[in-house]
Amino acid sequence: MPSSIAIIHSRSTNVFTVVHRVQLIMVLMSIGFDRHRLRTKVNFEDVSKEFVVWQRYGGSLLQDNQNDKDAETKNSGWAAASDPAAQVALEGNNKGNSWFKDPRCGDLGYRGIFPSDTIPPLVEADKEVEEIYYLLMRLELGVAEGCSEIPKEKAIPLEYNLAWLNAISFEKGCYVGQELIARTQHRGVIRKRVMPIQFLNDSREDTEHNVVPGAEIFDSTTQKKVGDVTTVLGSRGLGLIRLEAVLKDAIPLVVQDSSGIHVKAYRPKWWPPDWCPEDLRHG
């Protein structure tokens, strides 16, 4: 399944960079370079028409996150067993096009950059699906992605679960906000997290009303705000919600100013147990 994101190629380093199209526009407007002085000449070109990003997920690629192994990984020589033929297929070709395990979450499968005029290896034509199915799966896993879902200069990385998604290093430095993030990770309490949400009607059935990102989530009993909707795709989405507000099914969560729209938030199964109490329900 090809993803609708842009690819930037640096001629000076021969490196491909995968970015969202909004981020690409920001780069082209030189927003990203206003704060930095580059000592080496760097040329960038948009090669989105020549290359495309593919994602392989689901089925036999679903992994047990405890041992991080699956049948195909073993056959590809990344585990105990080794199959040279499968390894060649996985690597693609001698131009460096390869499948790489998504470092964020095992259930997200593999990603790769391939020429737009070819079908990547290990892709079965009758199993190719539209990108919306991958997006839905990603939301159900509670994984936010891109600047539209992780607001630039506003999002707190730990609340967006980035520590467990291999996006934060607590051994390297320095970066803006490092001390605060490290202190919160080791000493503080994270009271809100991004998690999957489901929109339901009064009959507790899926509903696809016009809920938009930024809508506020309230506890209908206390009339107190407990979170915000960050992403919407049909009856599913992501929400940044206080953990204490979703501990029990008895607490009714609703979308503000949207009559009859209830919110069900649940804990993804890949979350480590110390992130929240065990009685926080799973989806």
C-alpha positions in Angstrom: 0.0 0.0 0.0 1.6 3.3 -1.1 1.4 6.2 1.4 0.5 9.7 0.4 3.7 11.4 1.7 6.5 13.3 0.0 10.1 12.2 -0.5 13.0 14.7 -0.6 16.3 13.6 -2.0 19.6 15.3 -1.1 22.1 15.1 -3.9 25.0 16.0 -1.7 24.5 13.1 0.6 22.4 10.8 -1.6 19.9 10.4 1.3 16.1 10.1 0.9 14.0 11.8 3.5 10.3 10.8 4.0 8.1 13.7 5.1 4.5 14.6 5.1 3.4 17.0 2.3 2.7 19.8 4.8 6.2 19.4 6.2 7.5 19.5 2.6 5.8 22.9 2.0 7.4 24.2 5.2 10.8 23.1 4.0 10.3 24.7 0.6 9.3 27.9 2.3 12.6 27.8 4.2 10.9 27.8 7.5 13.1 25.0 8.8 16.3 26.8 7.8 15.6 30.2 9.2 17.1 29.3 12.6 20.1 27.5 11.3 23.2 28.4 9.4 24.3 25.5 7.1 28.1 25.3 6.6 27.9 22.9 3.7 26.0 23.5 0.5 22.9 21.3 0.4 20.6 20.8 -2.5 17.1 19.3 -2.1 14.8 18.0 -4.8 11.3 16.6 -4.6 11.3 13.1 -6.1 7.7 12.2 -5.0 6.8 11.3 -8.6 9.8 9.0 -9.0 9.5 7.1 -5.7 6.7 6.1 -3.5 6.5 4.9 0.1 4.9 1.5 0.7 3.7 -0.1 3.9 3.3 -3.8 4.6 1.1 -4.7 7.6 -1.4 -7.1 9.0 -1.9 -10.8 8.5 1.3 -12.8 9.2 3.2 -9.6 10.0 1.3 -9.0 13.2 3.9 -9.6 15.9 3.9 -10.6 19.5 5.4 -7.5 21.1 6.9 -9.5 23.9 9.3 -11.5 21.7 9.2 -9.3 18.7 9.3 -12.2 16.2 7.1 -13.5 13.5 7.3 -16.2 10.9 8.3 -13.9 8.1 11.0 -12.2 10.1 12.5 -15.6 10.9 12.5 -16.5 7.2 14.2 -13.3 6.3 17.3 -14.0 8.4 16.5 -11.4 11.1 15.9 -14.1 13.8 17.1 -17.6 14.6 16.5 -19.1 11.1 17.7 -17.8 7.8 16.4 -18.1 4.3 18.7 -16.5 1.7 16.0 -16.4 -1.0 13.6 -14.6 1.3 16.3 -12.2 2.3 17.0 -11.3 -1.3 13.3 -10.7 -1.9 13.1 -8.6 1.3 16.0 -6.4 0.2 14.3 -5.8 -3.2 17.1 -5.0 -5.6 20.7 -3.8 -5.9 19.6 -0.1 -5.9 19.1 -0.1 -2.2 15.3 -0.4 -2.2 14.4 -2.4 0.9 11.7 -3.2 3.4 12.5 -2.0 6.9 10.7 -2.8 10.1 8.7 0.2 11.4 10.6 1.2 14.5 7.6 2.6 16.3 5.3 -0.4 16.9 5.6 -4.0 15.8 2.0 -4.1 14.5 2.7 -1.3 12.0 4.7 -3.8 9.9 7.3 -2.7 7.4 8.0 0.4 5.3 10.0 0.9 2.2 10.8 3.4 -0.6 10.5 2.0 -4.1 10.4 3.4 -7.6 6.9 4.5 -8.5 6.8 2.4 -11.7 7.4 -0.9 -10.0 5.6 -3.2 -7.5 7.8 -3.9 -4.5 8.8 -7.5 -3.6 6.6 -9.5 -1.4 3.5 -7.4 -2.4 0.6 -9.6 -3.6 -1.6 -7.7 -6.1 -4.9 -9.1 -4.8 -4.0 -7.9 -1.3 -3.2 -4.3 -2.0 -5.6 -2.0 -0.3 -6.3 1.8 -0.1 -4.3 3.9 2.3 -7.4 4.6 4.4 -7.3 1.0 5.8 -3.7 1.5 7.0 -4.7 4.9 8.6 -7.6 3.2 10.4 -5.3 0.5 11.7 -2.8 3.1 12.9 -5.4 5.0 14.7 -6.7 1.9 16.4 -3.2 1.3 17.7 -3.1 4.8 19.1 -0.1 5.9 17.1 -0.1 9.6 16.1 1.9 10.7 13.1 2.9 13.9 11.4 2.5 17.6 12.3 -1.3 17.6 11.8 -1.6 15.0 14.6 1.4 16.0 16.7 1.2 19.8 16.8 4.6 21.5 16.3 5.9 23.4 19.4 2.7 22.5 21.3 2.7 18.7 21.8 4.4 17.3 24.9 6.3 14.2 23.6 5.5 12.0 26.6 1.8 12.6 26.3 2.0 11.5 22.7 3.7 8.2 23.8 6.8 9.0 21.8 9.1 7.6 24.5 7.8 4.0 23.7 7.7 4.6 20.0 11.5 5.0 19.7 11.2 8.7 19.1 13.0 9.9 22.3 16.4 9.0 23.6 17.1 9.5 27.3 20.8 8.9 26.8 21.5 11.6 24.2 21.4 15.3 24.3 21.0 18.1 24.0 17.7 19.3 22.6 15.1 21.9 23.5 13.1 20.7 26.5 15.4 17.7 27.3 15.6 18.4 31.0 11.9 18.7 31.4 11.2 15.6 29.4 13.8 13.5 31.3 12.6 14.7 34.7 9.0 13.9 33.9 9.9 10.5 32.5 11.9 9.5 35.7 10.2 11.4 38.4 6.9 12.9 37.3 3.4 11.6 36.6 1.9 11.7 33.1 -1.8 12.4 33.6 -2.8 12.6 29.9 -2.0 10.4 26.9 -3.0 10.1 23.3 -5.2 7.0 22.9 -7.6 5.5 20.4 -11.2 6.7 20.6 -14.5 5.6 19.1 -17.5 7.7 18.5 -20.9 6.2 19.4 -24.5 7.3 19.2 -27.1 7.0 22.0 -27.6 3.3 21.1 -23.8 2.7 21.5 -23.3 2.1 17.8 -20.6 3.5 15.6 -21.5 7.0 14.3 -19.7 9.3 11.8 -21.1 12.7 12.7 -19.1 15.8 11.9 -16.6 15.6 14.8 -13.5 17.6 13.9 -10.0 17.6 15.4 -9.9 20.1 18.3 -13.3 19.2 19.6 -13.4 19.0 23.4 -14.2 15.9 25.3 -16.2 16.2 28.5 -17.3 14.1 31.4 -21.1 14.4 31.1 -21.6 13.7 34.8 -19.3 16.5 36.2 -19.4 18.7 33.1 -15.6 18.9 33.3 -13.3 18.9 30.3 -11.1 15.7 30.2 -9.5 15.9 26.8 -9.5 16.9 23.2 -10.0 15.1 19.9 -6.8 15.2 17.9 -7.6 13.0 14.9 -10.8 11.9 13.2 -11.4 9.2 10.6 -15.0 8.2 10.4 -16.1 6.7 13.7 -12.5 6.3 14.9 -9.9 8.8 16.0 -7.3 9.8 18.5 -7.8 11.8 21.7 -5.5 13.4 24.2 -7.4 12.4 27.4 -6.8 12.3 31.1 -6.2 8.7 32.2 -8.4 9.0 35.3 -11.4 9.8 33.1 -11.4 6.5 31.2 -10.8 4.1 34.1 -14.3 2.7 34.1 -17.1 2.2 31.5 -19.5 4.0 33.9 -17.9 7.4 33.2 -19.8 8.8 30.2 -17.6 10.9 27.9 -19.2 13.1 25.3 -18.1 15.5 22.6 -19.0 19.1 23.6 -21.7 20.8 21.5 -22.4 17.6 19.7 -25.7 16.1 20.8 -25.8 12.4 21.2 -22.1 11.7 20.4 -20.4 9.6 23.0 -16.7 8.8 23.2 -15.2 5.5 24.1 -11.5 5.6 24.8 -9.4 2.5 25.3 -5.9 1.4 26.0 -3.9 -0.1 23.1 -2.5 -3.6 23.9 1.1 -2.5 23.2 1.1 0.0 26.1 3.5 -1.1 28.9 1.6 -1.9 32.1 3.1 0.9 34.2 1.5 3.6 32.0 -1.9 3.4 33.6 -3.9 1.2 36.0 -4.7 -2.3 34.8 -8.4 -1.6 34.9 -8.2 0.8 32.0 -10.2 -1.1 29.5 -8.8 -2.5 26.2 -10.5 -2.0 22.9 
